[in-house]
Amino acid sequence: MKYMVGLLAVGLFGVFALVSAGYCLWLTTTSLSYRQVDVVENELCLWLGVFLIALAGSLVIIVRWRRSRRAESSSKITSTV
């Protein structure tokens, strides 16, 4: 259960980062002052990085979840000797 909550939280965080990166990308198509261009480009890179970190975090959670399920099933096997 704790893995599902963690996966949900990381997934929502990743979706928020991707939407924010899309908004920054859309902002680059509008007319901006020279000071705003650097800020928007930096924010775009930041949100894409946050999305990649969330993606990596979700992969780590999935791998740990699968390993814990295997450990639970192998602990049910008892020795007959």
PDB file as gemmi writes it, atoms N, CA and C in Angstrom:
CRYST1    1.000    1.000    1.000  90.00  90.00  90.00 P 1                      
ATOM      1  N   MET A   1       0.815  -1.192   0.000  1.00  0.00           N  
ATOM      2  CA  MET A   1       0.000   0.000   0.000  1.00  0.00           C  
ATOM      3  C   MET A   1       0.861   1.260   0.000  1.00  0.00           C  
ATOM      4  N   LYS A   2       1.970   1.221   0.772  1.00  0.00           N  
ATOM      5  CA  LYS A   2       2.809   2.410   0.836  1.00  0.00           C  
ATOM      6  C   LYS A   2       3.483   2.674  -0.517  1.00  0.00           C  
ATOM      7  N   TYR A   3       3.710   1.634  -1.290  1.00  0.00           N  
ATOM      8  CA  TYR A   3       4.303   1.829  -2.613  1.00  0.00           C  
ATOM      9  C   TYR A   3       3.304   2.506  -3.560  1.00  0.00           C  
ATOM     10  N   MET A   4       2.046   2.153  -3.434  1.00  0.00           N  
ATOM     11  CA  MET A   4       1.029   2.776  -4.293  1.00  0.00           C  
ATOM     12  C   MET A   4       0.876   4.258  -3.970  1.00  0.00           C  
ATOM     13  N   VAL A   5       0.922   4.604  -2.689  1.00  0.00           N  
ATOM     14  CA  VAL A   5       0.817   6.009  -2.295  1.00  0.00           C  
ATOM     15  C   VAL A   5       2.024   6.780  -2.809  1.00  0.00           C  
ATOM     16  N   GLY A   6       3.202   6.206  -2.662  1.00  0.00           N  
ATOM     17  CA  GLY A   6       4.411   6.854  -3.170  1.00  0.00           C  
ATOM     18  C   GLY A   6       4.386   6.999  -4.674  1.00  0.00           C  
ATOM     19  N   LEU A   7       3.920   5.970  -5.355  1.00  0.00           N  
ATOM     20  CA  LEU A   7       3.844   6.018  -6.814  1.00  0.00           C  
ATOM     21  C   LEU A   7       2.829   7.057  -7.268  1.00  0.00           C  
ATOM     22  N   LEU A   8       1.728   7.157  -6.568  1.00  0.00           N  
ATOM     23  CA  LEU A   8       0.719   8.162  -6.898  1.00  0.00           C  
ATOM     24  C   LEU A   8       1.268   9.573  -6.687  1.00  0.00           C  
ATOM     25  N   ALA A   9       1.971   9.781  -5.575  1.00  0.00           N  
ATOM     26  CA  ALA A   9       2.529  11.111  -5.286  1.00  0.00           C  
ATOM     27  C   ALA A   9       3.576  11.497  -6.323  1.00  0.00           C  
ATOM     28  N   VAL A  10       4.463  10.582  -6.659  1.00  0.00           N  
ATOM     29  CA  VAL A  10       5.494  10.873  -7.647  1.00  0.00           C  
ATOM     30  C   VAL A  10       4.861  11.082  -9.023  1.00  0.00           C  
ATOM     31  N   GLY A  11       3.833  10.329  -9.336  1.00  0.00           N  
ATOM     32  CA  GLY A  11       3.145  10.489 -10.615  1.00  0.00           C  
ATOM     33  C   GLY A  11       2.474  11.847 -10.735  1.00  0.00           C  
ATOM     34  N   LEU A  12       1.797  12.267  -9.679  1.00  0.00           N  
ATOM     35  CA  LEU A  12       1.168  13.591  -9.698  1.00  0.00           C  
ATOM     36  C   LEU A  12       2.207  14.703  -9.791  1.00  0.00           C  
ATOM     37  N   PHE A  13       3.312  14.533  -9.094  1.00  0.00           N  
ATOM     38  CA  PHE A  13       4.394  15.512  -9.157  1.00  0.00           C  
ATOM     39  C   PHE A  13       4.976  15.579 -10.574  1.00  0.00           C  
ATOM     40  N   GLY A  14       5.129  14.427 -11.213  1.00  0.00           N  
ATOM     41  CA  GLY A  14       5.634  14.393 -12.582  1.00  0.00           C  
ATOM     42  C   GLY A  14       4.681  15.031 -13.575  1.00  0.00           C  
ATOM     43  N   VAL A  15       3.392  14.804 -13.398  1.00  0.00           N  
ATOM     44  CA  VAL A  15       2.390  15.422 -14.275  1.00  0.00           C  
ATOM     45  C   VAL A  15       2.403  16.936 -14.097  1.00  0.00           C  
ATOM     46  N   PHE A  16       2.501  17.398 -12.848  1.00  0.00           N  
ATOM     47  CA  PHE A  16       2.575  18.834 -12.594  1.00  0.00           C  
ATOM     48  C   PHE A  16       3.818  19.438 -13.251  1.00  0.00           C  
ATOM     49  N   ALA A  17       4.948  18.748 -13.159  1.00  0.00           N  
ATOM     50  CA  ALA A  17       6.183  19.243 -13.769  1.00  0.00           C  
ATOM     51  C   ALA A  17       6.061  19.286 -15.287  1.00  0.00           C  
ATOM     52  N   LEU A  18       5.422  18.278 -15.863  1.00  0.00           N  
ATOM     53  CA  LEU A  18       5.275  18.248 -17.321  1.00  0.00           C  
ATOM     54  C   LEU A  18       4.335  19.351 -17.795  1.00  0.00           C  
ATOM     55  N   VAL A  19       3.261  19.595 -17.067  1.00  0.00           N  
ATOM     56  CA  VAL A  19       2.340  20.680 -17.428  1.00  0.00           C  
ATOM     57  C   VAL A  19       3.035  22.033 -17.289  1.00  0.00           C  
ATOM     58  N   SER A  20       3.817  22.196 -16.242  1.00  0.00           N  
ATOM     59  CA  SER A  20       4.549  23.455 -16.066  1.00  0.00           C  
ATOM     60  C   SER A  20       5.585  23.654 -17.163  1.00  0.00           C  
ATOM     61  N   ALA A  21       6.249  22.592 -17.576  1.00  0.00           N  
ATOM     62  CA  ALA A  21       7.207  22.690 -18.676  1.00  0.00           C  
ATOM     63  C   ALA A  21       6.488  23.040 -19.976  1.00  0.00           C  
ATOM     64  N   GLY A  22       5.309  22.479 -20.184  1.00  0.00           N  
ATOM     65  CA  GLY A  22       4.523  22.834 -21.372  1.00  0.00           C  
ATOM     66  C   GLY A  22       4.108  24.282 -21.366  1.00  0.00           C  
ATOM     67  N   TYR A  23       3.767  24.790 -20.193  1.00  0.00           N  
ATOM     68  CA  TYR A  23       3.411  26.210 -20.073  1.00  0.00           C  
ATOM     69  C   TYR A  23       4.623  27.093 -20.387  1.00  0.00           C  
ATOM     70  N   CYS A  24       5.788  26.715 -19.890  1.00  0.00           N  
ATOM     71  CA  CYS A  24       7.007  27.479 -20.193  1.00  0.00           C  
ATOM     72  C   CYS A  24       7.322  27.408 -21.678  1.00  0.00           C  
ATOM     73  N   LEU A  25       7.097  26.254 -22.285  1.00  0.00           N  
ATOM     74  CA  LEU A  25       7.326  26.130 -23.725  1.00  0.00           C  
ATOM     75  C   LEU A  25       6.357  27.010 -24.497  1.00  0.00           C  
ATOM     76  N   TRP A  26       5.114  27.081 -24.048  1.00  0.00           N  
ATOM     77  CA  TRP A  26       4.145  27.957 -24.692  1.00  0.00           C  
ATOM     78  C   TRP A  26       4.546  29.417 -24.520  1.00  0.00           C  
ATOM     79  N   LEU A  27       5.099  29.769 -23.367  1.00  0.00           N  
ATOM     80  CA  LEU A  27       5.524  31.141 -23.129  1.00  0.00           C  
ATOM     81  C   LEU A  27       6.625  31.577 -24.096  1.00  0.00           C  
ATOM     82  N   THR A  28       7.425  30.623 -24.566  1.00  0.00           N  
ATOM     83  CA  THR A  28       8.488  30.981 -25.503  1.00  0.00           C  
ATOM     84  C   THR A  28       7.921  31.395 -26.854  1.00  0.00           C  
ATOM     85  N   THR A  29       6.669  31.061 -27.141  1.00  0.00           N  
ATOM     86  CA  THR A  29       6.076  31.451 -28.427  1.00  0.00           C  
ATOM     87  C   THR A  29       5.425  32.825 -28.352  1.00  0.00           C  
ATOM     88  N   THR A  30       5.307  33.394 -27.147  1.00  0.00           N  
ATOM     89  CA  THR A  30       4.717  34.723 -26.999  1.00  0.00           C  
ATOM     90  C   THR A  30       5.819  35.771 -27.018  1.00  0.00           C  
ATOM     91  N   SER A  31       5.440  37.007 -27.160  1.00  0.00           N  
ATOM     92  CA  SER A  31       6.446  38.067 -27.166  1.00  0.00           C  
ATOM     93  C   SER A  31       6.866  38.369 -25.725  1.00  0.00           C  
ATOM     94  N   LEU A  32       8.149  38.226 -25.467  1.00  0.00           N  
ATOM     95  CA  LEU A  32       8.706  38.434 -24.137  1.00  0.00           C  
ATOM     96  C   LEU A  32       9.802  39.492 -24.216  1.00  0.00           C  
ATOM     97  N   SER A  33      10.051  40.133 -23.097  1.00  0.00           N  
ATOM     98  CA  SER A  33      11.182  41.057 -23.051  1.00  0.00           C  
ATOM     99  C   SER A  33      12.470  40.232 -22.939  1.00  0.00           C  
ATOM    100  N   TYR A  34      13.597  40.868 -23.150  1.00  0.00           N  
ATOM    101  CA  TYR A  34      14.865  40.143 -23.127  1.00  0.00           C  
ATOM    102  C   TYR A  34      15.166  39.564 -21.748  1.00  0.00           C  
ATOM    103  N   ARG A  35      14.734  40.215 -20.695  1.00  0.00           N  
ATOM    104  CA  ARG A  35      14.952  39.677 -19.352  1.00  0.00           C  
ATOM    105  C   ARG A  35      14.098  38.439 -19.107  1.00  0.00           C  
ATOM    106  N   GLN A  36      12.911  38.409 -19.651  1.00  0.00           N  
ATOM    107  CA  GLN A  36      12.000  37.290 -19.400  1.00  0.00           C  
ATOM    108  C   GLN A  36      12.394  36.040 -20.174  1.00  0.00           C  
ATOM    109  N   VAL A  37      13.084  36.208 -21.299  1.00  0.00           N  
ATOM    110  CA  VAL A  37      13.439  35.038 -22.112  1.00  0.00           C  
ATOM    111  C   VAL A  37      14.351  34.103 -21.329  1.00  0.00           C  
ATOM    112  N   ASP A  38      15.357  34.632 -20.666  1.00  0.00           N  
ATOM    113  CA  ASP A  38      16.269  33.780 -19.897  1.00  0.00           C  
ATOM    114  C   ASP A  38      15.552  33.077 -18.757  1.00  0.00           C  
ATOM    115  N   VAL A  39      14.660  33.779 -18.095  1.00  0.00           N  
ATOM    116  CA  VAL A  39      13.926  33.182 -16.980  1.00  0.00           C  
ATOM    117  C   VAL A  39      13.044  32.039 -17.466  1.00  0.00           C  
ATOM    118  N   VAL A  40      12.352  32.251 -18.571  1.00  0.00           N  
ATOM    119  CA  VAL A  40      11.460  31.213 -19.098  1.00  0.00           C  
ATOM    120  C   VAL A  40      12.270  30.008 -19.570  1.00  0.00           C  
ATOM    121  N   GLU A  41      13.408  30.232 -20.213  1.00  0.00           N  
ATOM    122  CA  GLU A  41      14.230  29.104 -20.654  1.00  0.00           C  
ATOM    123  C   GLU A  41      14.790  28.330 -19.472  1.00  0.00           C  
ATOM    124  N   ASN A  42      15.199  29.043 -18.432  1.00  0.00           N  
ATOM    125  CA  ASN A  42      15.695  28.357 -17.229  1.00  0.00           C  
ATOM    126  C   ASN A  42      14.584  27.566 -16.550  1.00  0.00           C  
ATOM    127  N   GLU A  43      13.391  28.120 -16.483  1.00  0.00           N  
ATOM    128  CA  GLU A  43      12.270  27.396 -15.888  1.00  0.00           C  
ATOM    129  C   GLU A  43      11.906  26.161 -16.711  1.00  0.00           C  
ATOM    130  N   LEU A  44      11.979  26.285 -18.023  1.00  0.00           N  
ATOM    131  CA  LEU A  44      11.689  25.135 -18.880  1.00  0.00           C  
ATOM    132  C   LEU A  44      12.670  24.000 -18.595  1.00  0.00           C  
ATOM    133  N   CYS A  45      13.947  24.325 -18.530  1.00  0.00           N  
ATOM    134  CA  CYS A  45      14.949  23.297 -18.222  1.00  0.00           C  
ATOM    135  C   CYS A  45      14.750  22.724 -16.823  1.00  0.00           C  
ATOM    136  N   LEU A  46      14.407  23.591 -15.868  1.00  0.00           N  
ATOM    137  CA  LEU A  46      14.175  23.138 -14.502  1.00  0.00           C  
ATOM    138  C   LEU A  46      13.012  22.155 -14.430  1.00  0.00           C  
ATOM    139  N   TRP A  47      11.884  22.492 -15.051  1.00  0.00           N  
ATOM    140  CA  TRP A  47      10.713  21.617 -14.977  1.00  0.00           C  
ATOM    141  C   TRP A  47      10.917  20.318 -15.741  1.00  0.00           C  
ATOM    142  N   LEU A  48      11.663  20.372 -16.841  1.00  0.00           N  
ATOM    143  CA  LEU A  48      11.968  19.119 -17.542  1.00  0.00           C  
ATOM    144  C   LEU A  48      12.873  18.238 -16.687  1.00  0.00           C  
ATOM    145  N   GLY A  49      13.801  18.855 -15.970  1.00  0.00           N  
ATOM    146  CA  GLY A  49      14.645  18.094 -15.049  1.00  0.00           C  
ATOM    147  C   GLY A  49      13.845  17.487 -13.912  1.00  0.00           C  
ATOM    148  N   VAL A  50      12.914  18.251 -13.384  1.00  0.00           N  
ATOM    149  CA  VAL A  50      12.050  17.731 -12.309  1.00  0.00           C  
ATOM    150  C   VAL A  50      11.215  16.563 -12.824  1.00  0.00           C  
ATOM    151  N   PHE A  51      10.736  16.669 -14.062  1.00  0.00           N  
ATOM    152  CA  PHE A  51       9.975  15.564 -14.640  1.00  0.00           C  
ATOM    153  C   PHE A  51      10.843  14.316 -14.771  1.00  0.00           C  
ATOM    154  N   LEU A  52      12.076  14.479 -15.216  1.00  0.00           N  
ATOM    155  CA  LEU A  52      12.962  13.317 -15.349  1.00  0.00           C  
ATOM    156  C   LEU A  52      13.284  12.702 -13.983  1.00  0.00           C  
ATOM    157  N   ILE A  53      13.442  13.537 -12.970  1.00  0.00           N  
ATOM    158  CA  ILE A  53      13.679  13.022 -11.620  1.00  0.00           C  
ATOM    159  C   ILE A  53      12.446  12.266 -11.115  1.00  0.00           C  
ATOM    160  N   ALA A  54      11.264  12.780 -11.390  1.00  0.00           N  
ATOM    161  CA  ALA A  54      10.034  12.084 -10.991  1.00  0.00           C  
ATOM    162  C   ALA A  54       9.896  10.760 -11.734  1.00  0.00           C  
ATOM    163  N   LEU A  55      10.294  10.753 -12.995  1.00  0.00           N  
ATOM    164  CA  LEU A  55      10.242   9.510 -13.777  1.00  0.00           C  
ATOM    165  C   LEU A  55      11.198   8.473 -13.191  1.00  0.00           C  
ATOM    166  N   ALA A  56      12.411   8.905 -12.857  1.00  0.00           N  
ATOM    167  CA  ALA A  56      13.370   7.984 -12.249  1.00  0.00           C  
ATOM    168  C   ALA A  56      12.880   7.505 -10.886  1.00  0.00           C  
ATOM    169  N   GLY A  57      12.282   8.410 -10.114  1.00  0.00           N  
ATOM    170  CA  GLY A  57      11.740   8.019  -8.809  1.00  0.00           C  
ATOM    171  C   GLY A  57      10.630   7.000  -8.926  1.00  0.00           C  
ATOM    172  N   SER A  58       9.780   7.161  -9.924  1.00  0.00           N  
ATOM    173  CA  SER A  58       8.701   6.183 -10.096  1.00  0.00           C  
ATOM    174  C   SER A  58       9.254   4.826 -10.511  1.00  0.00           C  
ATOM    175  N   LEU A  59      10.314   4.817 -11.315  1.00  0.00           N  
ATOM    176  CA  LEU A  59      10.930   3.539 -11.685  1.00  0.00           C  
ATOM    177  C   LEU A  59      11.541   2.855 -10.468  1.00  0.00           C  
ATOM    178  N   VAL A  60      12.170   3.632  -9.586  1.00  0.00           N  
ATOM    179  CA  VAL A  60      12.741   3.062  -8.365  1.00  0.00           C  
ATOM    180  C   VAL A  60      11.647   2.474  -7.485  1.00  0.00           C  
ATOM    181  N   ILE A  61      10.538   3.169  -7.346  1.00  0.00           N  
ATOM    182  CA  ILE A  61       9.432   2.672  -6.526  1.00  0.00           C  
ATOM    183  C   ILE A  61       8.866   1.381  -7.119  1.00  0.00           C  
ATOM    184  N   ILE A  62       8.726   1.329  -8.440  1.00  0.00           N  
ATOM    185  CA  ILE A  62       8.190   0.124  -9.080  1.00  0.00           C  
ATOM    186  C   ILE A  62       9.127  -1.062  -8.872  1.00  0.00           C  
ATOM    187  N   VAL A  63      10.435  -0.838  -9.008  1.00  0.00           N  
ATOM    188  CA  VAL A  63      11.397  -1.926  -8.810  1.00  0.00           C  
ATOM    189  C   VAL A  63      11.359  -2.421  -7.371  1.00  0.00           C  
ATOM    190  N   ARG A  64      11.311  -1.518  -6.402  1.00  0.00           N  
ATOM    191  CA  ARG A  64      11.235  -1.935  -4.993  1.00  0.00           C  
ATOM    192  C   ARG A  64       9.947  -2.674  -4.700  1.00  0.00           C  
ATOM    193  N   TRP A  65       8.859  -2.233  -5.303  1.00  0.00           N  
ATOM    194  CA  TRP A  65       7.571  -2.878  -5.095  1.00  0.00           C  
ATOM    195  C   TRP A  65       7.598  -4.307  -5.623  1.00  0.00           C  
ATOM    196  N   ARG A  66       8.156  -4.475  -6.813  1.00  0.00           N  
ATOM    197  CA  ARG A  66       8.224  -5.823  -7.388  1.00  0.00           C  
ATOM    198  C   ARG A  66       9.119  -6.737  -6.567  1.00  0.00           C  
ATOM    199  N   ARG A  67      10.234  -6.194  -6.075  1.00  0.00           N  
ATOM    200  CA  ARG A  67      11.137  -7.007  -5.252  1.00  0.00           C  
ATOM    201  C   ARG A  67      10.478  -7.401  -3.938  1.00  0.00           C  
ATOM    202  N   SER A  68       9.715  -6.508  -3.345  1.00  0.00           N  
ATOM    203  CA  SER A  68       9.054  -6.845  -2.081  1.00  0.00           C  
ATOM    204  C   SER A  68       7.972  -7.897  -2.300  1.00  0.00           C  
ATOM    205  N   ARG A  69       7.310  -7.867  -3.442  1.00  0.00           N  
ATOM    206  CA  ARG A  69       6.286  -8.885  -3.719  1.00  0.00           C  
ATOM    207  C   ARG A  69       6.938 -10.246  -3.924  1.00  0.00           C  
ATOM    208  N   ARG A  70       8.114 -10.275  -4.562  1.00  0.00           N  
ATOM    209  CA  ARG A  70       8.822 -11.545  -4.727  1.00  0.00           C  
ATOM    210  C   ARG A  70       9.296 -12.088  -3.386  1.00  0.00           C  
ATOM    211  N   ALA A  71       9.773 -11.199  -2.515  1.00  0.00           N  
ATOM    212  CA  ALA A  71      10.249 -11.633  -1.199  1.00  0.00           C  
ATOM    213  C   ALA A  71       9.104 -12.210  -0.376  1.00  0.00           C  
ATOM    214  N   GLU A  72       7.922 -11.621  -0.480  1.00  0.00           N  
ATOM    215  CA  GLU A  72       6.771 -12.140   0.251  1.00  0.00           C  
ATOM    216  C   GLU A  72       6.381 -13.524  -0.252  1.00  0.00           C  
ATOM    217  N   SER A  73       6.422 -13.736  -1.571  1.00  0.00           N  
ATOM    218  CA  SER A  73       6.027 -15.036  -2.111  1.00  0.00           C  
ATOM    219  C   SER A  73       7.075 -16.094  -1.822  1.00  0.00           C  
ATOM    220  N   SER A  74       8.356 -15.729  -1.790  1.00  0.00           N  
ATOM    221  CA  SER A  74       9.386 -16.730  -1.500  1.00  0.00           C  
ATOM    222  C   SER A  74       9.432 -17.051  -0.016  1.00  0.00           C  
ATOM    223  N   SER A  75       9.004 -16.149   0.860  1.00  0.00           N  
ATOM    224  CA  SER A  75       9.005 -16.449   2.298  1.00  0.00           C  
ATOM    225  C   SER A  75       7.892 -17.424   2.664  1.00  0.00           C  
ATOM    226  N   LYS A  76       6.918 -17.600   1.813  1.00  0.00           N  
ATOM    227  CA  LYS A  76       5.831 -18.544   2.071  1.00  0.00           C  
ATOM    228  C   LYS A  76       6.276 -19.993   1.838  1.00  0.00           C  
ATOM    229  N   ILE A  77       7.351 -20.174   1.066  1.00  0.00           N  
ATOM    230  CA  ILE A  77       7.876 -21.507   0.798  1.00  0.00           C  
ATOM    231  C   ILE A  77       8.668 -21.984   2.014  1.00  0.00           C  
ATOM    232  N   THR A  78       8.296 -23.129   2.540  1.00  0.00           N  
ATOM    233  CA  THR A  78       8.991 -23.667   3.722  1.00  0.00           C  
ATOM    234  C   THR A  78       9.751 -24.913   3.339  1.00  0.00           C  
ATOM    235  N   SER A  79      10.785 -25.162   4.084  1.00  0.00           N  
ATOM    236  CA  SER A  79      11.621 -26.326   3.834  1.00  0.00           C  
ATOM    237  C   SER A  79      10.955 -27.573   4.412  1.00  0.00           C  
ATOM    238  N   THR A  80      11.049 -28.680   3.704  1.00  0.00           N  
ATOM    239  CA  THR A  80      10.467 -29.943   4.183  1.00  0.00           C  
ATOM    240  C   THR A  80      11.507 -30.842   4.800  1.00  0.00           C  
ATOM    241  N   VAL A  81      12.741 -30.390   4.911  1.00  0.00           N  
ATOM    242  CA  VAL A  81      13.806 -31.233   5.465  1.00  0.00           C  
ATOM    243  C   VAL A  81      13.839 -31.129   6.946  1.00  0.00           C  
TER     244      VAL A  81                                                      
END                                                                             
